[in-house]
Amino acid sequence: MKRLFLIILMLSLFTTIFQDPGFTAEVTNMRLLPPDTEGGKPLMQALSERKSSREFRPDELPPQVLSNLLWAANGVNRPDGRRTSPSAKNTQEIEIYVAKKEALYLYDAKEHALTVVIPEDIRSRIGRQVFVQDAPVGLIFVANTGKFRGGSEEDALFYSATDTGYVSQNVYLFCASEGLSTVVLGTIDRDQLAKTMKLQPRQRIILTQPVGYPKNRS
Ligand SMILES: Cc1cc2nc3c(=O)[nH]c(=O)nc-3n(C[C@H](O)[C@H](O)[C@H](O)COP(=O)(O)O)c2cc1C
């Protein structure tokens, strides 16, 4: 009888905790699935279908799609650690932050993993347009200009902007291949977003790019 009472008590405690809207499951670092580097549409078809779209369904990206997206964007594609996107003098200064519902993560290309930065949903801050909060994934391209040795901050920003362009185009082409919706964004409140992300002074937000399934997907 006593045991039954204890079981009922534990069950009711368990359901109360999980129904409490204040309860948040702990978010942890995650290793991504190995990227599938064989699939996708032929390049000329992906180029034909590349476009900016501003409508997103809130559906999460499946784990394999998220893995492939980040690898396509700026993953390691050679044994010497070089990437799918070129960078001036192979500086590899572009960091990809990944805003998801449960947390803001940093993409670790070497480990092909996501590291938790803050356990908060900051998707609504990646741009000034309302659709940004609908996309399940918001990519934030941040240049660590401190990685450039010599040269001015202006030079570093020039190369950071060009290098971000390659990453963004990789995302566009992956999205075209995968039937995903995306648009690169320059209209950002960078000061507010940098504060939210707790960035260092030489970490400069260049562009952002929401990604998700289109609203009209059947
Ligand atoms: C550097 C850059 C910044 C952009 N910023 C925004 C933006 O803040 N908001 C937006 O809706 N589109 C933005 N775009 C997307 C352009 O509006 C879009 O690429 C252009 O209209 C051409 O359309 P397409 O990409 O479908 O060819 C930006 C594009 C680039 C290259």
The ligand as a Tripos MOL2 file, in Angstrom:
@<TRIPOS>MOLECULE
LIG
   31    33     1     0     0
SMALL
NO_CHARGES

@<TRIPOS>ATOM
      1 C1         24.3920   41.5000  -48.7420 C.3       1 LIG1
      2 C2         22.9070   41.2430  -48.9050 C.ar      1 LIG1
      3 C3         22.0290   41.7230  -47.9600 C.ar      1 LIG1
      4 C4         20.6490   41.4540  -48.0630 C.ar      1 LIG1
      5 N1         19.8080   41.8920  -47.0860 N.ar      1 LIG1
      6 C5         18.4990   41.5780  -47.1500 C.ar      1 LIG1
      7 C6         17.6000   41.9670  -46.0900 C.ar      1 LIG1
      8 O1         17.9960   42.5530  -45.0960 O.2       1 LIG1
      9 N2         16.3050   41.6280  -46.2020 N.ar      1 LIG1
     10 C7         15.8190   40.9330  -47.2870 C.ar      1 LIG1
     11 O2         14.6010   40.6610  -47.3240 O.2       1 LIG1
     12 N3         16.6150   40.5580  -48.2880 N.ar      1 LIG1
     13 C8         17.9530   40.8490  -48.2620 C.ar      1 LIG1
     14 N4         18.8060   40.4280  -49.2440 N.ar      1 LIG1
     15 C9         18.2820   39.5890  -50.3350 C.3       1 LIG1
     16 C10        18.1390   40.4050  -51.6330 C.3       1 LIG1
     17 O3         17.0460   41.2770  -51.5090 O.3       1 LIG1
     18 C11        17.9380   39.4130  -52.7890 C.3       1 LIG1
     19 O4         19.1060   38.6520  -52.9480 O.3       1 LIG1
     20 C12        17.6390   40.1760  -54.0690 C.3       1 LIG1
     21 O5         16.3640   40.7590  -54.0210 O.3       1 LIG1
     22 C13        17.7040   39.2750  -55.2940 C.3       1 LIG1
     23 O6         16.7980   38.2120  -55.1580 O.3       1 LIG1
     24 P1         17.2750   36.6920  -55.2980 P.3       1 LIG1
     25 O7         18.2210   36.3870  -54.1860 O.co2     1 LIG1
     26 O8         16.0270   35.8540  -55.2220 O.co2     1 LIG1
     27 O9         17.9660   36.5750  -56.6140 O.co2     1 LIG1
     28 C14        20.1580   40.7180  -49.1800 C.ar      1 LIG1
     29 C15        21.0790   40.2460  -50.1360 C.ar      1 LIG1
     30 C16        22.4260   40.4860  -50.0060 C.ar      1 LIG1
     31 C17        23.3750   39.9230  -51.0470 C.3       1 LIG1
@<TRIPOS>BOND
     1     1     2 1
     2     2     3 ar
     3     2    30 ar
     4     3     4 ar
     5     4     5 ar
     6     4    28 ar
     7     5     6 ar
     8     6     7 ar
     9     6    13 1
    10     7     8 2
    11     7     9 ar
    12     9    10 ar
    13    10    11 2
    14    10    12 ar
    15    12    13 ar
    16    13    14 ar
    17    14    15 1
    18    14    28 ar
    19    15    16 1
    20    16    17 1
    21    16    18 1
    22    18    19 1
    23    18    20 1
    24    20    21 1
    25    20    22 1
    26    22    23 1
    27    23    24 1
    28    24    25 2
    29    24    26 1
    30    24    27 1
    31    28    29 ar
    32    29    30 ar
    33    30    31 1
@<TRIPOS>SUBSTRUCTURE
     1 LIG1         1 GROUP 0 **** ****
